[in-house]
Amino acid sequence: MFNALTAFFCMALFGVFVKAASLAGGSSLTINFTVYLGATLLTLPYMIKQGKEFFKTEYFLYHFLRAAFGVLASFLYLFSLRYIPLVNATLLFNTAPIFIPILGLFILNEKVSPKCWLAVFLGLIGIAIIIHPNKNILSNPADLIGLASGFSLAVAYVYIKKLTPTDPPARILFYFFTLATLLQLPFLANCAAMPAEQSFLWAILGCVVFALAQMYLVKAYEVSSAAQVGIFQYSTVVFVGLIDWVVWGAVPPLLDIAGIALVAIAGTMAIRSGHPTILKNSPQGD
């Protein structure tokens, strides 16, 4: 329990730090690139220590697709932070367990239990409450962008499912961080200005707590099942809400709180439903 809660507290700090980096003037792309470059450098010594054979993989395409959707998810999350409350953006980013059963059905031909379908249905209701869909939603699509981050993360998780039978977690993480960094380079060249020093420092802190979150998740999995760890996933939203309130004085409207609670319940139900892809990949930070 301690390791799981610590991991998700670190993920909450990640959201706070990247929001601070954004408020300090950094672009979503430069912040995202800094985080992934730092994560690559942190994992590189371990990979080198394992020897060149550890880098070999027969499923490079799956690694590439996992990296493409994973980095898209985190970029959309960072972008949504500029326009919607931190709590809402974090919650929408964590809607991945709700989308995974649908994607698993079409991509992996996995069966979906009635309990899991109920979780998906409740989650979609909660999402609708949060994003308030109406005829003006396209003129201010920040909520949809936040939701797209959760959907993209779900796609990335599906490709992790395809990789786990053949590739160890350390190799999957390394290729994810490295390819995600390289995929951003062509777009980074078009940035007009380098990030401000303060923004860069916040992004570095975000990278550090992200790495700590992964470490504590591994420790949590060593002593508990994926389902037992997964039920703490939405504690990230609680931690973020408390920090957002203390630091920025943000208090979500009651209707948003109801939607957040419903999505958290639905996500937890999906995790506890026994769906194989959710159990294999949730919770993880991208």
Backbone as CSV, one residue per row, in Angstrom:
resi,resn,N_x,N_y,N_z,CA_x,CA_y,CA_z,C_x,C_y,C_z
1,MET,0.831,-1.211,0.000,0.000,0.000,0.000,0.866,1.261,0.000
2,PHE,1.913,1.263,0.841,2.791,2.433,0.914,3.435,2.710,-0.433
3,ASN,3.984,1.660,-1.069,4.663,1.844,-2.353,3.713,2.347,-3.431
4,ALA,2.488,1.792,-3.463,1.510,2.212,-4.463,1.109,3.672,-4.262
5,LEU,0.810,4.038,-3.024,0.413,5.418,-2.743,1.557,6.393,-3.026
6,THR,2.784,5.977,-2.728,3.933,6.831,-3.010,4.093,7.030,-4.514
7,ALA,3.901,5.949,-5.268,4.006,6.037,-6.725,2.980,7.019,-7.290
8,PHE,1.756,6.924,-6.811,0.712,7.788,-7.363,0.814,9.220,-6.835
9,PHE,1.399,9.378,-5.653,1.685,10.732,-5.180,2.747,11.376,-6.070
10,CYS,3.751,10.584,-6.472,4.773,11.096,-7.386,4.161,11.457,-8.740
11,MET,3.179,10.662,-9.199,2.506,11.001,-10.454,1.700,12.284,-10.320
12,ALA,1.131,12.509,-9.134,0.425,13.769,-8.890,1.406,14.938,-8.937
13,LEU,2.579,14.752,-8.313,3.605,15.794,-8.356,4.063,16.045,-9.791
14,PHE,4.121,14.979,-10.594,4.478,15.141,-12.004,3.521,16.115,-12.687
15,GLY,2.217,15.923,-12.465,1.241,16.838,-13.053,1.414,18.261,-12.562
16,VAL,1.689,18.411,-11.279,1.880,19.750,-10.696,3.125,20.412,-11.273
17,PHE,4.223,19.646,-11.376,5.475,20.230,-11.867,5.381,20.625,-13.338
18,VAL,4.747,19.796,-14.154,4.660,20.159,-15.577,3.684,21.320,-15.776
19,LYS,2.678,21.437,-14.899,1.813,22.611,-14.966,2.600,23.855,-14.592
20,ALA,3.426,23.748,-13.559,4.262,24.876,-13.158,5.226,25.265,-14.278
21,ALA,5.769,24.254,-14.969,6.660,24.526,-16.098,5.922,25.261,-17.209
22,SER,4.669,24.889,-17.412,3.847,25.556,-18.424,3.559,26.993,-18.024
23,LEU,3.213,27.207,-16.751,2.924,28.555,-16.266,4.166,29.441,-16.300
24,ALA,5.342,28.816,-16.226,6.593,29.580,-16.250,7.007,29.960,-17.675
25,GLY,6.209,29.577,-18.651,6.466,30.016,-20.020,6.941,28.944,-20.971
26,GLY,7.097,27.723,-20.493,7.541,26.657,-21.382,6.423,26.153,-22.272
27,SER,6.764,25.765,-23.490,5.759,25.200,-24.386,5.519,23.742,-24.024
28,SER,4.372,23.232,-24.394,4.053,21.828,-24.093,5.076,20.891,-24.710
29,LEU,5.552,21.233,-25.915,6.501,20.370,-26.612,7.858,20.343,-25.909
30,THR,8.382,21.514,-25.528,9.701,21.546,-24.890,9.664,20.884,-23.518
31,ILE,8.568,21.042,-22.791,8.431,20.387,-21.484,8.383,18.883,-21.668
32,ASN,7.564,18.430,-22.610,7.430,16.997,-22.874,8.768,16.391,-23.305
33,PHE,9.474,17.090,-24.178,10.771,16.614,-24.660,11.772,16.511,-23.513
34,THR,11.796,17.509,-22.638,12.720,17.499,-21.496,12.467,16.299,-20.596
35,VAL,11.192,16.011,-20.338,10.838,14.877,-19.478,11.301,13.560,-20.090
36,TYR,11.048,13.362,-21.380,11.397,12.095,-22.016,12.902,11.949,-22.218
37,LEU,13.572,13.048,-22.528,15.029,12.988,-22.665,15.666,12.619,-21.328
38,GLY,15.190,13.241,-20.250,15.708,12.925,-18.923,15.455,11.476,-18.556
39,ALA,14.251,10.962,-18.872,13.925,9.562,-18.569,14.820,8.611,-19.366
40,THR,15.118,8.974,-20.610,16.015,8.155,-21.431,17.402,8.079,-20.809
41,LEU,17.918,9.222,-20.390,19.254,9.273,-19.801,19.307,8.511,-18.475
42,LEU,18.197,8.509,-17.740,18.155,7.797,-16.462,18.175,6.280,-16.655
43,THR,17.546,5.801,-17.731,17.475,4.348,-17.968,18.639,3.815,-18.793
44,LEU,19.346,4.687,-19.496,20.427,4.253,-20.380,21.542,3.490,-19.646
45,PRO,22.033,3.962,-18.482,23.104,3.209,-17.800,22.708,1.769,-17.475
46,TYR,21.465,1.577,-17.060,21.006,0.218,-16.751,21.022,-0.645,-18.007
47,MET,20.559,-0.089,-19.125,20.505,-0.857,-20.366,21.913,-1.231,-20.835
48,ILE,22.852,-0.296,-20.749,24.227,-0.562,-21.164,24.838,-1.665,-20.305
49,LYS,24.527,-1.640,-19.029,25.046,-2.644,-18.092,24.569,-4.045,-18.464
50,GLN,23.380,-4.159,-19.084,22.831,-5.463,-19.442,23.508,-6.073,-20.664
51,GLY,24.207,-5.249,-21.438,24.874,-5.756,-22.628,24.065,-5.528,-23.888
52,LYS,24.729,-5.608,-25.044,24.079,-5.265,-26.303,22.951,-6.221,-26.666
53,GLU,23.001,-7.455,-26.182,21.944,-8.416,-26.483,20.596,-7.968,-25.921
54,PHE,20.650,-7.195,-24.827,19.416,-6.759,-24.169,18.644,-5.758,-25.022
55,PHE,19.319,-5.110,-25.979,18.673,-4.120,-26.835,17.899,-4.766,-27.985
56,LYS,18.165,-6.048,-28.249,17.551,-6.697,-29.412,16.066,-6.965,-29.185
57,THR,15.277,-6.672,-30.214,13.849,-6.947,-30.165,13.356,-7.328,-31.555
58,GLU,12.408,-8.225,-31.610,11.839,-8.635,-32.899,10.574,-7.851,-33.241
59,TYR,10.171,-6.963,-32.361,8.900,-6.264,-32.559,9.098,-4.756,-32.446
60,PHE,10.014,-4.255,-33.275,10.320,-2.825,-33.235,9.087,-1.986,-33.593
61,LEU,8.262,-2.469,-34.516,7.072,-1.717,-34.918,6.146,-1.482,-33.732
62,TYR,5.972,-2.500,-32.898,5.126,-2.339,-31.715,5.728,-1.321,-30.747
63,HIS,7.053,-1.347,-30.602,7.714,-0.352,-29.762,7.471,1.055,-30.312
64,PHE,7.569,1.165,-31.631,7.380,2.472,-32.273,5.954,2.983,-32.061
65,LEU,4.976,2.106,-32.274,3.583,2.522,-32.117,3.271,2.845,-30.657
66,ARG,3.817,2.058,-29.722,3.613,2.339,-28.311,4.195,3.723,-27.967
67,ALA,5.395,4.021,-28.499,6.024,5.307,-28.233,5.231,6.451,-28.860
68,ALA,4.753,6.242,-30.092,4.018,7.298,-30.794,2.740,7.673,-30.047
69,PHE,1.968,6.678,-29.642,0.724,6.972,-28.928,0.993,7.422,-27.489
70,GLY,2.056,6.893,-26.887,2.387,7.299,-25.526,2.823,8.744,-25.449
71,VAL,3.682,9.160,-26.365,4.141,10.547,-26.343,3.016,11.492,-26.764
72,LEU,2.143,11.040,-27.654,0.980,11.843,-28.015,0.078,12.047,-26.797
73,ALA,-0.101,10.987,-26.001,-0.937,11.076,-24.806,-0.397,12.103,-23.828
74,SER,0.902,12.049,-23.557,1.470,12.981,-22.586,1.477,14.406,-23.121
75,PHE,1.699,14.566,-24.441,1.664,15.909,-25.022,0.262,16.516,-24.924
76,LEU,-0.749,15.722,-25.248,-2.124,16.212,-25.160,-2.495,16.555,-23.717
77,TYR,-1.992,15.742,-22.780,-2.219,16.025,-21.359,-1.606,17.367,-20.977
78,LEU,-0.355,17.583,-21.368,0.311,18.845,-21.053,-0.404,20.024,-21.713
79,PHE,-0.847,19.824,-22.945,-1.539,20.902,-23.656,-2.858,21.241,-22.978
80,SER,-3.589,20.215,-22.535,-4.881,20.461,-21.894,-4.726,21.194,-20.568
81,LEU,-3.563,21.023,-19.911,-3.326,21.694,-18.631,-3.359,23.215,-18.754
82,ARG,-3.117,23.719,-19.951,-3.110,25.165,-20.158,-4.517,25.761,-20.122
83,TYR,-5.531,24.929,-20.336,-6.864,25.476,-20.546,-7.939,24.925,-19.612
84,ILE,-7.671,23.801,-18.953,-8.660,23.246,-18.026,-7.985,22.982,-16.686
85,PRO,-8.751,22.856,-15.596,-8.160,22.621,-14.283,-7.285,21.374,-14.246
86,LEU,-6.259,21.417,-13.417,-5.325,20.306,-13.280,-6.035,19.010,-12.922
87,VAL,-7.032,19.092,-12.023,-7.761,17.892,-11.608,-8.486,17.262,-12.791
88,ASN,-9.187,18.081,-13.575,-9.926,17.573,-14.730,-8.988,16.943,-15.758
89,ALA,-7.868,17.633,-16.042,-6.921,17.115,-17.025,-6.331,15.786,-16.572
90,THR,-5.987,15.688,-15.284,-5.408,14.455,-14.748,-6.418,13.314,-14.790
91,LEU,-7.667,13.633,-14.446,-8.713,12.609,-14.472,-8.939,12.110,-15.893
92,LEU,-9.026,13.018,-16.857,-9.245,12.614,-18.247,-8.060,11.811,-18.783
93,PHE,-6.863,12.147,-18.347,-5.668,11.385,-18.726,-5.730,9.965,-18.186
94,ASN,-6.386,9.800,-17.039,-6.493,8.489,-16.398,-7.763,7.728,-16.790
95,THR,-8.389,8.136,-17.906,-9.550,7.384,-18.391,-9.145,6.169,-19.217
96,ALA,-7.843,5.928,-19.355,-7.362,4.811,-20.174,-8.007,3.469,-19.811
97,PRO,-8.155,3.118,-18.509,-8.779,1.814,-18.201,-10.193,1.669,-18.741
98,ILE,-10.868,2.785,-18.985,-12.234,2.732,-19.513,-12.225,2.415,-21.012
99,PHE,-11.209,2.923,-21.720,-11.134,2.707,-23.167,-10.476,1.373,-23.540
100,ILE,-9.633,0.841,-22.663,-8.884,-0.370,-22.989,-9.787,-1.546,-23.378
101,PRO,-10.894,-1.816,-22.654,-11.730,-2.955,-23.058,-12.254,-2.834,-24.482
102,ILE,-12.620,-1.617,-24.891,-13.141,-1.409,-26.244,-12.042,-1.672,-27.272
103,LEU,-10.848,-1.114,-27.030,-9.727,-1.310,-27.945,-9.282,-2.774,-27.964
104,GLY,-9.258,-3.398,-26.766,-8.857,-4.800,-26.687,-9.788,-5.708,-27.457
105,LEU,-11.069,-5.348,-27.491,-12.054,-6.144,-28.218,-11.759,-6.147,-29.712
106,PHE,-11.395,-4.969,-30.265,-11.212,-4.857,-31.711,-9.783,-5.172,-32.154
107,ILE,-8.787,-4.867,-31.312,-7.391,-5.050,-31.717,-6.843,-6.405,-31.278
108,LEU,-7.204,-6.848,-30.059,-6.654,-8.079,-29.510,-7.659,-9.223,-29.452
109,ASN,-8.900,-8.955,-29.873,-9.973,-9.954,-29.821,-10.192,-10.502,-28.411
110,GLU,-10.049,-9.635,-27.415,-10.249,-10.038,-26.032,-11.726,-9.907,-25.652
111,LYS,-12.216,-10.867,-24.899,-13.596,-10.817,-24.439,-13.743,-9.785,-23.323
112,VAL,-14.914,-9.155,-23.292,-15.201,-8.134,-22.279,-16.352,-8.628,-21.419
113,SER,-16.136,-8.711,-20.118,-17.158,-9.210,-19.202,-18.264,-8.175,-19.014
114,PRO,-19.460,-8.606,-18.609,-20.543,-7.642,-18.327,-20.142,-6.592,-17.294
115,LYS,-19.380,-6.994,-16.270,-18.928,-6.037,-15.257,-18.045,-4.964,-15.870
116,CYS,-17.211,-5.379,-16.816,-16.322,-4.428,-17.476,-17.106,-3.471,-18.372
117,TRP,-18.134,-3.984,-19.079,-18.986,-3.125,-19.899,-19.739,-2.120,-19.033
118,LEU,-20.175,-2.544,-17.851,-20.840,-1.627,-16.925,-19.885,-0.509,-16.514
119,ALA,-18.620,-0.872,-16.265,-17.620,0.137,-15.908,-17.425,1.137,-17.039
120,VAL,-17.370,0.634,-18.276,-17.222,1.517,-19.442,-18.411,2.476,-19.528
121,PHE,-19.624,1.941,-19.349,-20.833,2.765,-19.429,-20.830,3.862,-18.363
122,LEU,-20.516,3.498,-17.120,-20.482,4.481,-16.032,-19.381,5.517,-16.273
123,GLY,-18.246,5.050,-16.792,-17.148,5.962,-17.075,-17.515,6.993,-18.130
124,LEU,-18.211,6.551,-19.162,-18.621,7.478,-20.222,-19.610,8.513,-19.704
125,ILE,-20.487,8.111,-18.789,-21.405,9.071,-18.167,-20.609,10.103,-17.369
126,GLY,-19.636,9.630,-16.580,-18.806,10.541,-15.808,-18.033,11.500,-16.694
127,ILE,-17.507,11.005,-17.809,-16.781,11.857,-18.753,-17.702,12.934,-19.321
128,ALA,-18.938,12.543,-19.673,-19.904,13.496,-20.214,-20.215,14.598,-19.197
129,ILE,-20.284,14.241,-17.923,-20.541,15.231,-16.879,-19.387,16.227,-16.794
130,ILE,-18.167,15.729,-16.938,-16.991,16.592,-16.790,-16.815,17.524,-17.980
131,ILE,-16.965,17.018,-19.197,-16.672,17.837,-20.377,-17.866,18.646,-20.853
132,HIS,-19.057,18.424,-20.272,-20.255,19.213,-20.595,-20.470,19.332,-22.112
133,PRO,-20.676,18.239,-22.809,-20.811,18.335,-24.266,-22.019,19.163,-24.686
134,ASN,-21.779,20.118,-25.551,-22.849,20.942,-26.125,-22.386,21.445,-27.488
135,LYS,-23.184,22.304,-28.087,-22.876,22.756,-29.444,-21.631,23.643,-29.500
136,ASN,-21.168,24.149,-28.339,-20.000,25.031,-28.313,-18.706,24.303,-27.972
137,ILE,-18.756,22.984,-27.822,-17.585,22.259,-27.349,-16.418,22.324,-28.328
138,LEU,-16.706,22.425,-29.628,-15.634,22.486,-30.617,-14.934,23.836,-30.624
139,SER,-15.604,24.888,-30.139,-14.972,26.202,-30.076,-13.994,26.298,-28.911
140,ASN,-14.137,25.413,-27.924,-13.215,25.362,-26.790,-12.955,23.885,-26.469
141,PRO,-12.126,23.240,-27.295,-12.014,21.773,-27.230,-11.018,21.245,-26.212
142,ALA,-10.660,22.030,-25.192,-9.627,21.602,-24.246,-10.013,20.300,-23.536
143,ASP,-11.302,20.163,-23.172,-11.744,18.930,-22.518,-11.610,17.735,-23.459
144,LEU,-11.943,17.941,-24.727,-11.809,16.855,-25.697,-10.340,16.478,-25.888
145,ILE,-9.453,17.471,-25.826,-8.020,17.202,-25.935,-7.559,16.373,-24.733
146,GLY,-8.042,16.732,-23.536,-7.721,15.953,-22.351,-8.229,14.531,-22.465
147,LEU,-9.442,14.371,-23.003,-10.002,13.039,-23.195,-9.199,12.253,-24.231
148,ALA,-8.736,12.938,-25.264,-7.919,12.284,-26.286,-6.608,11.778,-25.701
149,SER,-6.109,12.451,-24.662,-4.880,11.977,-24.013,-5.124,10.626,-23.357
150,GLY,-6.279,10.460,-22.718,-6.614,9.176,-22.105,-6.804,8.081,-23.137
151,PHE,-7.445,8.424,-24.263,-7.651,7.438,-25.327,-6.316,7.025,-25.937
152,SER,-5.429,8.001,-26.170,-4.117,7.693,-26.739,-3.313,6.806,-25.798
153,LEU,-3.423,7.074,-24.495,-2.723,6.251,-23.516,-3.251,4.816,-23.541
154,ALA,-4.560,4.670,-23.731,-5.149,3.334,-23.821,-4.595,2.569,-25.028
155,VAL,-4.437,3.253,-26.155,-3.861,2.604,-27.342,-2.424,2.165,-27.058
156,ALA,-1.666,3.037,-26.377,-0.288,2.687,-26.017,-0.258,1.448,-25.139
157,TYR,-1.193,1.343,-24.204,-1.263,0.177,-23.324,-1.551,-1.109,-24.100
158,VAL,-2.375,-1.004,-25.136,-2.689,-2.180,-25.949,-1.418,-2.710,-26.611
159,TYR,-0.551,-1.797,-27.064,0.693,-2.247,-27.687,1.686,-2.776,-26.655
160,ILE,1.592,-2.308,-25.409,2.400,-2.930,-24.356,1.984,-4.388,-24.196
161,LYS,0.688,-4.621,-24.263,0.163,-5.991,-24.154,0.762,-6.880,-25.233
162,LYS,0.962,-6.330,-26.426,1.544,-7.103,-27.512,3.033,-7.367,-27.282
163,LEU,3.701,-6.503,-26.506,5.139,-6.618,-26.307,5.531,-7.479,-25.114
164,THR,4.692,-7.498,-24.075,5.093,-8.150,-22.829,5.402,-9.652,-22.940
165,PRO,4.810,-10.410,-23.888,5.179,-11.830,-23.970,6.630,-12.069,-24.404
166,THR,7.243,-11.077,-25.068,8.579,-11.294,-25.632,9.645,-10.365,-25.075
167,ASP,9.260,-9.166,-24.622,10.244,-8.174,-24.195,10.090,-7.855,-22.702
168,PRO,11.199,-7.798,-21.945,11.130,-7.483,-20.515,10.749,-6.020,-20.292
169,PRO,10.209,-5.681,-19.110,9.760,-4.305,-18.825,10.838,-3.252,-19.037
170,ALA,12.080,-3.540,-18.647,13.150,-2.543,-18.780,13.386,-2.186,-20.248
171,ARG,13.342,-3.186,-21.143,13.532,-2.912,-22.571,12.360,-2.109,-23.127
172,ILE,11.146,-2.456,-22.712,9.964,-1.730,-23.188,10.031,-0.268,-22.763
173,LEU,10.409,-0.030,-21.504,10.511,1.348,-21.013,11.603,2.121,-21.746
174,PHE,12.756,1.473,-21.949,13.856,2.166,-22.612,13.484,2.569,-24.029
175,TYR,12.916,1.639,-24.804,12.533,1.971,-26.172,11.426,3.021,-26.191
176,PHE,10.548,2.956,-25.211,9.492,3.971,-25.137,10.090,5.350,-24.931
177,PHE,10.942,5.504,-23.918,11.541,6.805,-23.638,12.390,7.291,-24.808
178,THR,13.204,6.396,-25.371,14.129,6.785,-26.437,13.394,7.166,-27.712
179,LEU,12.471,6.308,-28.156,11.735,6.599,-29.391,10.844,7.833,-29.226
180,ALA,10.236,7.986,-28.048,9.403,9.161,-27.797,10.237,10.436,-27.882
181,THR,11.466,10.371,-27.378,12.370,11.532,-27.462,12.702,11.851,-28.911
182,LEU,13.062,10.822,-29.676,13.444,11.020,-31.078,12.267,11.501,-31.924
183,LEU,11.065,11.012,-31.620,9.889,11.423,-32.395,9.591,12.912,-32.241
184,GLN,10.010,13.480,-31.132,9.726,14.900,-30.884,10.763,15.835,-31.499
185,LEU,11.928,15.302,-31.859,13.015,16.148,-32.356,12.639,16.980,-33.587
186,PRO,12.004,16.405,-34.623,11.667,17.227,-35.792,10.747,18.402,-35.455
187,PHE,9.833,18.197,-34.508,8.916,19.275,-34.124,9.617,20.297,-33.231
188,LEU,10.572,19.825,-32.436,11.301,20.713,-31.542,12.115,21.729,-32.333
189,ALA,12.598,21.329,-33.500,13.405,22.230,-34.330,12.619,23.451,-34.787
190,ASN,11.279,23.338,-34.805,10.438,24.452,-35.251,10.021,25.378,-34.121
191,CYS,10.438,25.055,-32.875,10.096,25.931,-31.755,10.857,27.246,-31.887
192,ALA,10.155,28.340,-31.676,10.754,29.665,-31.866,11.790,29.990,-30.806
193,ALA,11.582,29.510,-29.571,12.479,29.893,-28.487,12.696,28.720,-27.538
194,MET,13.846,28.747,-26.873,14.127,27.745,-25.858,13.316,28.059,-24.609
195,PRO,13.005,27.044,-23.806,12.220,27.291,-22.598,12.979,28.144,-21.595
196,ALA,12.258,28.939,-20.811,12.874,29.741,-19.764,13.526,28.833,-18.738
197,GLU,14.532,29.371,-18.035,15.276,28.561,-17.069,14.355,27.963,-16.013
198,GLN,13.416,28.765,-15.513,12.512,28.279,-14.480,11.634,27.145,-15.006
199,SER,11.169,27.290,-16.230,10.351,26.256,-16.844,11.149,24.965,-17.005
200,PHE,12.411,25.105,-17.415,13.275,23.933,-17.600,13.494,23.201,-16.275
201,LEU,13.693,23.942,-15.199,13.909,23.325,-13.891,12.670,22.579,-13.411
202,TRP,11.481,23.160,-13.636,10.242,22.464,-13.259,10.087,21.175,-14.062
203,ALA,10.463,21.225,-15.351,10.364,20.034,-16.203,11.323,18.944,-15.722
204,ILE,12.514,19.331,-15.285,13.480,18.364,-14.743,12.910,17.709,-13.485
205,LEU,12.302,18.506,-12.612,11.675,17.953,-11.413,10.566,16.965,-11.806
206,GLY,9.815,17.318,-12.861,8.777,16.416,-13.361,9.366,15.090,-13.812
207,CYS,10.501,15.142,-14.477,11.169,13.925,-14.930,11.593,13.065,-13.743
208,VAL,12.146,13.694,-12.703,12.637,12.965,-11.530,11.496,12.241,-10.817
209,VAL,10.380,12.958,-10.569,9.279,12.318,-9.841,8.601,11.261,-10.707
210,PHE,8.636,11.449,-12.034,8.103,10.420,-12.923,8.920,9.132,-12.795
211,ALA,10.253,9.282,-12.750,11.121,8.119,-12.591,10.898,7.455,-11.230
212,LEU,10.720,8.263,-10.187,10.449,7.716,-8.857,9.129,6.951,-8.840
213,ALA,8.132,7.472,-9.558,6.838,6.797,-9.626,6.991,5.409,-10.222
214,GLN,7.779,5.302,-11.287,7.995,4.003,-11.915,8.702,3.041,-10.958
215,MET,9.674,3.559,-10.211,10.419,2.717,-9.277,9.500,2.177,-8.178
216,TYR,8.658,3.043,-7.623,7.770,2.597,-6.547,6.660,1.687,-7.074
217,LEU,6.269,1.859,-8.349,5.293,0.947,-8.932,5.869,-0.459,-9.035
218,VAL,7.137,-0.541,-9.445,7.789,-1.845,-9.524,7.815,-2.503,-8.152
219,LYS,8.157,-1.725,-7.114,8.187,-2.260,-5.757,6.796,-2.719,-5.324
220,ALA,5.774,-1.945,-5.708,4.408,-2.313,-5.341,4.003,-3.626,-5.992
221,TYR,4.394,-3.811,-7.268,4.052,-5.044,-7.979,4.777,-6.256,-7.417
222,GLU,5.917,-6.041,-6.753,6.679,-7.156,-6.192,5.945,-7.832,-5.034
223,VAL,5.096,-7.077,-4.340,4.427,-7.624,-3.154,2.904,-7.693,-3.312
224,SER,2.362,-7.141,-4.407,0.914,-7.123,-4.586,0.567,-7.442,-6.037
225,SER,-0.690,-7.846,-6.256,-1.152,-8.115,-7.616,-1.443,-6.803,-8.332
226,ALA,-1.569,-6.888,-9.674,-1.867,-5.695,-10.461,-3.200,-5.085,-10.056
227,ALA,-4.177,-5.933,-9.774,-5.494,-5.423,-9.372,-5.424,-4.704,-8.026
228,GLN,-4.630,-5.242,-7.099,-4.501,-4.617,-5.791,-3.817,-3.264,-5.889
229,VAL,-2.817,-3.171,-6.745,-2.140,-1.892,-6.953,-3.045,-0.931,-7.719
230,GLY,-3.768,-1.483,-8.699,-4.592,-0.652,-9.577,-5.684,0.119,-8.880
231,ILE,-6.199,-0.402,-7.771,-7.294,0.297,-7.102,-6.840,1.632,-6.516
232,PHE,-5.523,1.835,-6.428,-5.008,3.103,-5.909,-4.740,4.116,-7.028
233,GLN,-4.970,3.717,-8.291,-4.623,4.586,-9.421,-5.258,5.969,-9.304
234,TYR,-6.523,6.009,-8.909,-7.227,7.292,-8.902,-6.938,8.115,-7.657
235,SER,-6.058,7.599,-6.768,-5.576,8.444,-5.677,-4.760,9.599,-6.241
236,THR,-4.215,9.431,-7.448,-3.498,10.514,-8.120,-4.394,11.742,-8.254
237,VAL,-5.657,11.519,-8.620,-6.594,12.628,-8.800,-6.867,13.324,-7.465
238,VAL,-6.965,12.537,-6.390,-7.175,13.114,-5.058,-5.978,13.959,-4.650
239,PHE,-4.769,13.408,-4.824,-3.555,14.149,-4.486,-3.463,15.437,-5.301
240,VAL,-3.742,15.336,-6.602,-3.685,16.510,-7.474,-4.692,17.562,-7.030
241,GLY,-5.901,17.114,-6.685,-6.931,18.050,-6.231,-6.509,18.798,-4.982
242,LEU,-5.913,18.096,-4.028,-5.465,18.735,-2.786,-4.340,19.732,-3.057
243,ILE,-3.373,19.334,-3.887,-2.260,20.230,-4.210,-2.750,21.438,-4.998
244,ASP,-3.644,21.195,-5.956,-4.205,22.282,-6.759,-4.941,23.291,-5.882
245,TRP,-5.640,22.793,-4.875,-6.366,23.653,-3.946,-5.413,24.470,-3.070
246,VAL,-4.375,23.803,-2.533,-3.430,24.483,-1.637,-2.563,25.487,-2.394
247,VAL,-2.065,25.106,-3.562,-1.107,25.947,-4.293,-1.800,27.025,-5.112
248,TRP,-2.856,26.632,-5.851,-3.486,27.586,-6.757,-4.900,27.996,-6.324
249,GLY,-5.376,27.441,-5.231,-6.701,27.804,-4.733,-7.833,27.351,-5.620
250,ALA,-7.601,26.313,-6.412,-8.625,25.835,-7.350,-9.546,24.827,-6.664
251,VAL,-10.845,25.076,-6.757,-11.837,24.160,-6.199,-12.806,23.775,-7.311
252,PRO,-12.873,22.491,-7.695,-13.763,22.090,-8.792,-15.229,22.303,-8.422
253,PRO,-16.082,22.639,-9.410,-17.524,22.715,-9.153,-18.068,21.364,-8.704
254,LEU,-19.188,21.380,-7.997,-19.766,20.140,-7.471,-20.089,19.149,-8.586
255,LEU,-20.567,19.667,-9.730,-20.898,18.768,-10.842,-19.635,18.068,-11.358
256,ASP,-18.527,18.797,-11.446,-17.269,18.190,-11.874,-16.808,17.135,-10.876
257,ILE,-16.971,17.421,-9.588,-16.590,16.461,-8.556,-17.397,15.171,-8.712
258,ALA,-18.685,15.313,-9.018,-19.530,14.131,-9.229,-19.041,13.323,-10.421
259,GLY,-18.693,14.008,-11.512,-18.177,13.322,-12.693,-16.847,12.646,-12.426
260,ILE,-15.969,13.336,-11.687,-14.671,12.774,-11.334,-14.848,11.504,-10.504
261,ALA,-15.751,11.568,-9.527,-16.002,10.405,-8.675,-16.531,9.231,-9.491
262,LEU,-17.419,9.517,-10.443,-18.011,8.451,-11.254,-16.958,7.799,-12.148
263,VAL,-16.082,8.604,-12.752,-15.025,8.046,-13.596,-14.046,7.231,-12.755
264,ALA,-13.716,7.733,-11.557,-12.803,7.002,-10.675,-13.392,5.653,-10.276
265,ILE,-14.688,5.631,-9.967,-15.356,4.375,-9.617,-15.355,3.428,-10.809
266,ALA,-15.677,3.976,-11.992,-15.720,3.152,-13.201,-14.340,2.597,-13.539
267,GLY,-13.314,3.443,-13.426,-11.964,2.988,-13.714,-11.516,1.900,-12.768
268,THR,-11.843,2.051,-11.496,-11.497,1.034,-10.511,-12.240,-0.268,-10.794
269,MET,-13.541,-0.157,-11.187,-14.305,-1.350,-11.557,-13.661,-2.059,-12.748
270,ALA,-13.201,-1.271,-13.730,-12.574,-1.861,-14.912,-11.299,-2.602,-14.531
271,ILE,-10.515,-1.997,-13.627,-9.277,-2.622,-13.184,-9.564,-3.922,-12.439
272,ARG,-10.632,-3.909,-11.605,-10.964,-5.077,-10.792,-11.756,-6.133,-11.565
273,SER,-12.124,-5.830,-12.811,-12.968,-6.748,-13.578,-12.208,-7.980,-14.066
274,GLY,-10.875,-7.911,-14.023,-10.079,-9.050,-14.484,-9.722,-8.993,-15.950
275,HIS,-9.988,-7.850,-16.627,-9.646,-7.729,-18.043,-8.125,-7.841,-18.197
276,PRO,-7.623,-8.733,-19.072,-6.186,-9.034,-19.129,-5.297,-7.857,-19.478
277,THR,-5.697,-7.011,-20.438,-4.849,-5.895,-20.835,-4.794,-4.829,-19.754
278,ILE,-5.926,-4.576,-19.086,-5.938,-3.603,-18.000,-5.039,-4.086,-16.872
279,LEU,-5.164,-5.352,-16.508,-4.351,-5.891,-15.415,-2.877,-5.867,-15.750
280,LYS,-2.554,-6.020,-17.019,-1.148,-6.069,-17.424,-0.519,-4.681,-17.422
281,ASN,-1.309,-3.637,-17.718,-0.735,-2.318,-17.952,-1.184,-1.241,-16.984
282,SER,-2.185,-1.479,-16.198,-2.668,-0.419,-15.332,-2.341,-0.750,-13.886
283,PRO,-1.788,0.238,-13.178,-1.529,1.587,-13.598,-0.087,1.775,-14.031
284,GLN,0.132,2.675,-15.008,1.479,3.063,-15.381,1.446,4.518,-15.825
285,GLY,2.525,5.203,-15.665,2.604,6.563,-16.141,3.325,6.645,-17.458
286,ASP,2.777,7.525,-18.564,3.439,7.705,-19.839,3.624,9.192,-20.010
